[in-house]
């Protein structure tokens, strides 16, 4: 008598069919199967505990604060180093907030152009996440072109200067720091094709297109036609929605600020899909997309640590913001940030320190 026949008889209550010896064999086989399953599950759990972890953050960082007339140290007998009248910087320790991580996220097309520049932060204690967009036409302090430089060119300049990809990231990090007052902990670079594949893999994203977006650029082989309304966009359509700014004659265009808002809408919708339980079956393809198209200094163990933490505990609130713009220089089209507004925004959202970032730590070109 087979074990399946015995099991069926047992479930139907036909105990006369079951011989004691057969039942004993069945129970032993069942116990072994359960035991093996428990051991496998325990092994997977132990491996996850060992190799999936959250990154450690330095207790503090040393910050060099530029000396200005308003913050120049006064002579003190107890601190003779403060009596140097020629000091250009004050060196101080800025202690980090526990469990607070920051990320520079930028998206690139097939070349060296950046369509998306964001600084994100995740607070593992409050479960709050923050995304602050930096318009690509933001004017930054740089020795390029007598200080009138756009943030969008920083990666290309650093890379073409002989530094390769890492040189491009370093230049971008430096110029982002001049706008927000600190250097993000990690960077994540995603190319356009990865974005398209990711959206298609998760089954598209649902967003509300605020107006009819229509633009044709034969040189780039770019054809955008998105009618207004709430709809689910596939990967190609989502990339059009995120990139749209110029419009065909007779149709409405978008500003650089509006484009950052559209990118935030896409990102929020994509995160909702990624956190959905149905995404579990698509993890192998998502991993392939990540390995083929994403460049980052965030190790796999740390990346899985963040993913595991977010999936297990969720995000209480996701806040999306854009640095405030004071004015637009139309000659060359530069967006000039409002220093006071930017400082307030950074301190309310992505500031990783226990104390506030100081005005002297921002180098915004007026």
C-alpha positions in Angstrom: 0.0 0.0 0.0 1.4 3.4 -1.0 1.8 6.2 1.4 -0.6 8.3 -0.6 -3.3 5.6 -0.3 -2.7 5.5 3.5 -2.9 9.2 3.7 -6.2 9.3 1.8 -7.7 6.6 4.0 -6.5 8.4 7.1 -8.2 11.7 6.0 -11.4 9.9 5.1 -11.4 8.1 8.5 -11.2 4.6 6.9 -8.9 3.3 9.6 -9.5 -0.4 8.7 -7.6 0.1 5.5 -4.6 1.4 7.4 -2.2 -1.0 8.8 -0.2 0.1 11.9 3.1 -0.5 10.1 2.1 1.6 7.1 0.8 4.4 9.3 4.1 4.3 11.2 6.1 4.6 8.0 3.9 7.5 6.9 4.3 9.4 10.1 8.1 8.9 10.0 8.3 10.1 6.4 6.1 13.1 7.3 8.3 14.0 10.3 11.5 13.8 8.2 10.0 16.0 5.5 8.9 18.6 8.1 12.3 18.5 9.8 14.1 19.0 6.5 11.8 22.0 5.7 12.5 23.5 9.1 16.2 23.1 8.7 16.2 24.7 5.2 14.0 27.6 6.5 16.4 28.1 9.5 19.4 28.1 7.1 17.9 30.7 4.9 17.0 32.9 7.9 20.5 32.5 9.3 22.0 33.5 5.9 19.8 36.5 5.7 20.7 37.6 9.1 24.4 37.2 8.3 24.6 38.7 4.8 21.7 41.2 4.9 22.5 44.2 7.1 21.9 47.9 7.5 25.0 50.0 7.0 26.8 51.6 9.9 27.0 55.4 9.9 29.9 57.4 11.3 29.2 58.9 14.7 30.2 62.3 13.4 31.9 64.1 10.5 34.4 66.9 10.5 32.9 70.0 8.8 34.9 73.0 7.7 32.7 76.1 7.9 33.8 79.1 5.9 34.6 82.1 8.1 32.4 85.1 7.5 32.2 88.4 9.4 29.1 87.1 11.2 30.7 83.9 12.5 34.4 84.8 12.9 35.6 83.5 16.3 36.4 86.1 18.9 39.8 86.0 20.6 39.8 83.8 23.7 42.6 83.0 26.2 41.3 79.4 26.5 41.2 78.9 22.7 44.3 80.5 21.2 43.6 78.9 17.8 40.6 81.2 17.5 42.8 84.3 17.5 44.1 83.7 14.0 42.7 86.7 12.0 43.5 85.0 8.7 41.5 81.8 9.3 39.4 80.9 6.4 37.5 78.0 8.0 36.2 76.9 11.4 36.5 73.2 12.0 33.7 71.6 14.0 32.3 68.1 14.6 28.8 67.5 13.4 27.2 64.4 15.1 25.0 62.2 13.0 21.4 61.3 13.7 21.1 57.6 14.5 19.7 55.5 11.8 19.5 58.4 9.3 20.8 57.6 5.8 21.1 59.9 2.7 21.4 59.1 -1.0 22.3 61.0 -4.2 20.1 59.6 -7.0 20.6 60.7 -10.6 19.3 59.3 -13.9 21.2 59.4 -17.1 20.3 58.9 -20.8 22.3 57.0 -23.3 25.0 59.7 -23.2 26.3 61.8 -20.3 23.2 64.0 -19.8 21.3 63.8 -16.5 17.5 64.0 -16.5 16.9 63.5 -12.8 18.9 64.7 -9.8 17.6 64.0 -6.3 18.8 63.7 -2.7 16.8 61.2 -0.7 16.9 60.3 3.0 15.5 57.5 5.0 15.0 57.7 8.8 14.9 54.1 10.1 13.6 55.2 13.5 10.7 57.4 12.5 10.1 55.4 9.2 10.0 58.7 7.3 11.5 59.0 3.8 12.3 62.3 2.1 13.1 63.1 -1.5 14.3 66.6 -2.5 14.6 67.3 -6.2 17.3 69.6 -7.6 16.3 71.1 -11.0 18.9 70.3 -13.6 19.3 73.9 -14.6 20.2 75.0 -11.1 23.1 77.4 -11.1 26.0 76.2 -9.0 29.2 77.6 -7.7 32.1 76.3 -9.8 35.2 77.4 -11.5 33.5 76.4 -14.8 32.6 79.3 -17.0 33.3 82.0 -14.3 30.9 80.5 -11.8 27.8 80.5 -14.1 27.5 76.7 -14.3 24.5 74.4 -14.4 24.2 71.4 -12.1 23.2 69.2 -15.1 26.7 69.5 -16.6 28.7 68.5 -13.5 28.8 64.7 -14.1 29.9 65.2 -17.7 32.6 67.7 -16.8 34.0 65.5 -14.1 33.9 62.4 -16.3 35.5 64.0 -19.3 38.2 65.6 -17.2 39.9 62.3 -17.0 38.2 60.9 -13.9 35.8 58.5 -15.7 32.6 57.6 -13.9 34.0 58.1 -10.4 35.3 61.5 -11.4 31.8 62.4 -12.7 30.2 61.3 -9.5 32.8 63.2 -7.4 32.1 66.4 -9.3 28.4 66.0 -9.0 28.7 65.2 -5.2 30.8 68.4 -4.8 28.3 70.6 -6.5 25.3 69.1 -4.8 27.0 69.7 -1.4 27.4 73.3 -2.3 23.6 73.5 -2.6 22.5 71.5 0.5 25.5 71.8 2.8 26.5 68.2 3.2 27.7 65.3 1.2 25.2 62.4 0.8 26.3 59.0 2.2 25.8 57.0 -1.0 25.0 57.5 -4.7 22.7 55.6 -7.1 23.0 56.1 -10.8 20.2 54.7 -13.1 20.2 54.8 -16.9 17.1 55.5 -18.9 16.7 51.9 -20.2 16.8 50.5 -16.6 14.0 52.9 -15.7 11.9 51.7 -18.6 12.6 48.0 -17.9 11.8 48.5 -14.2 8.4 50.1 -14.8 7.5 47.4 -17.3 8.6 44.6 -14.9 6.3 45.9 -12.1 3.4 46.2 -14.4 3.4 49.9 -15.1 2.6 52.9 -12.8 -0.6 54.8 -12.4 -0.3 58.6 -12.5 -2.5 61.5 -13.4 -1.2 63.4 -16.5 -2.1 67.0 -15.7 -2.4 68.2 -19.3 -1.9 66.9 -22.8 1.8 66.3 -23.3 2.9 66.3 -26.9 6.4 66.8 -28.3 8.2 65.6 -31.3 12.0 65.6 -31.7 13.1 63.7 -34.8 16.8 64.2 -34.0 16.4 62.3 -30.7 13.8 60.0 -32.2 11.6 61.2 -29.4 7.8 61.2 -29.8 5.7 62.1 -26.8 1.9 62.0 -26.8 0.2 61.6 -23.4 -3.4 62.8 -23.2 -4.5 64.3 -19.9 -6.1 62.0 -17.3 -5.4 59.2 -14.9 -3.9 56.2 -16.5 -1.4 53.3 -16.1 1.8 54.1 -18.0 4.2 51.5 -19.3 7.9 52.0 -19.1 8.3 54.1 -22.3 5.3 56.3 -21.4 6.6 56.8 -17.9 9.9 57.9 -19.2 8.2 60.4 -21.5 6.1 61.7 -18.6 9.3 62.2 -16.5 11.3 63.9 -19.3 8.6 66.1 -20.8 9.3 69.9 -20.9 9.2 71.3 -24.4 6.0 71.0 -26.4 4.8 71.0 -30.0 3.3 74.3 -31.2 -0.2 74.7 -29.9 0.4 72.4 -26.9 1.4 73.3 -23.3 5.0 73.0 -22.2 6.3 72.4 -18.7 8.9 74.2 -16.6 11.9 72.6 -15.1 10.2 72.8 -11.7 7.1 71.0 -13.1 9.3 68.3 -14.6 10.8 67.6 -11.2 7.3 67.3 -9.8 6.4 64.8 -12.5 9.5 62.8 -11.7 8.4 62.7 -8.0 5.0 61.5 -9.1 6.5 58.6 -11.1 8.9 57.7 -8.2 6.1 57.6 -5.7 3.9 55.5 -7.9 6.8 53.1 -8.6 7.6 52.7 -4.9 3.9 51.8 -4.2 4.2 49.1 -6.8 7.5 47.8 -5.5 6.2 47.5 -2.0 3.2 45.5 -3.2 3.1 41.8 -2.3 2.7 40.8 -6.0 6.2 42.2 -6.7 7.8 39.2 -4.9 7.4 37.0 -8.0 9.2 39.6 -10.1 12.3 39.9 -7.9 14.6 37.8 -10.1 14.0 40.2 -13.1 14.4 43.3 -10.8 17.7 41.9 -9.6 18.9 41.4 -13.2 17.9 45.0 -14.1 19.7 46.3 -11.0 22.9 44.4 -11.9 22.9 45.4 -15.6 22.0 49.0 -15.4 22.5 50.5 -11.9 25.8 51.9 -10.7 26.2 52.6 -6.9 28.6 52.5 -4.1 26.0 50.9 -1.9 27.1 47.2 -1.3 24.6 44.4 -2.1 24.4 43.5 1.6 23.4 47.0 2.5 21.0 47.3 -0.4 19.3 44.1 0.6 19.3 45.4 4.2 17.4 48.5 3.2 15.0 46.5 1.0 14.4 44.0 3.8 13.8 46.7 6.4 11.4 48.7 4.2 9.5 45.6 3.2 9.2 44.4 6.8 8.4 47.7 8.5 7.1 49.9 5.7 7.4 53.7 5.2 5.2 55.8 7.5 5.4 58.9 5.3 7.1 59.8 2.0 7.7 63.5 1.6 8.7 64.9 -1.8 10.0 68.5 -2.2 11.9 70.6 -4.7 14.4 73.3 -3.6 12.8 76.7 -3.9 13.9 78.9 -6.8 14.5 82.6 -6.2 14.7 83.7 -9.8 15.4 82.6 -13.3 18.3 84.0 -15.4 16.9 83.8 -18.9 20.2 84.4 -20.6 21.3 80.8 -20.8 18.4 79.8 -18.6 19.7 79.3 -15.0 17.6 78.6 -12.0 18.9 80.5 -8.9 17.9 78.8 -5.6 16.6 80.8 -2.7 19.2 80.4 0.0 17.0 80.9 3.0 14.3 78.7 1.6 16.7 75.9 0.7 18.3 76.0 4.1 14.9 75.7 5.8 13.9 72.8 3.5 17.1 70.9 4.0 17.0 71.2 7.8 13.3 70.1 7.8 13.9 67.0 5.6 17.3 65.5 4.6 19.7 67.0 7.1 21.6 64.0 8.6 23.0 65.9 11.6 21.7 66.4 15.1 22.2 70.1 14.7 21.0 72.4 12.0 23.1 73.1 8.9 24.4 76.7 9.0 24.0 79.3 6.2 27.8 79.5 5.8 27.7 75.8 4.7 25.7 76.6 1.6 27.5 78.2 -1.3 24.6 79.4 -3.5 25.5 81.8 -6.3 23.3 84.9 -6.1 
